[in-house]
Amino acid sequence: MANTEASLKEAMTSIEGTLGVALVDYTSGMALGTLGGGKDFNLDVAAAGNTDVVRAKLRTMEHLGIKDEIEDILITLGAQYHLIRLLKARGTNGLFLYLVLDGARANLAMARHQLKRIEAELEV
């Protein structure tokens, strides 16, 4: 099992094209840990904003009576992919991993696969 810091480092180093990664609590909108980003991309602001995305989708599913779980949410920009993976393991309720990828360098299928593996090893 890996702690938050180790899991974020694993995402940054093992997922090709990763620009930034965060572990986010969507009940509060706060990032519990971030790595990457930079002066042009504030991961704390992105974490808060993407909390609204997750909440909106969960609310919509409830209104529609959808009895399923969100595995991940993909946002495709011109030059980037933003991947939100809701965590399912015991003790991770209300948390998601947020991954920002360079669209030119990333393999989206591999990124999803590796993020799922990192989630399985994460201990919060």
Sequence and secondary structure as in RCSB ss.txt:
>XXXX:A:sequence
MANTEASLKEAMTSIEGTLGVALVDYTSGMALGTLGGGKDFNLDVAAAGNTDVVRAKLRTMEHLGIKDEIEDILI
TLGAQYHLIRLLKARGTNGLFLYLVLDGARANLAMARHQLKRIEAELEV
>XXXX:A:secstr
 B HHHHHHHHHHHSTTEEEEEEEETTTTEEEEEEE BTTB HHHHHHHHHHHHHHHHHHHHHHT      EEEE
E SSEEEEEEE  STT TTEEEEEEEETTT  HHHHHHHHHHHHHHB  
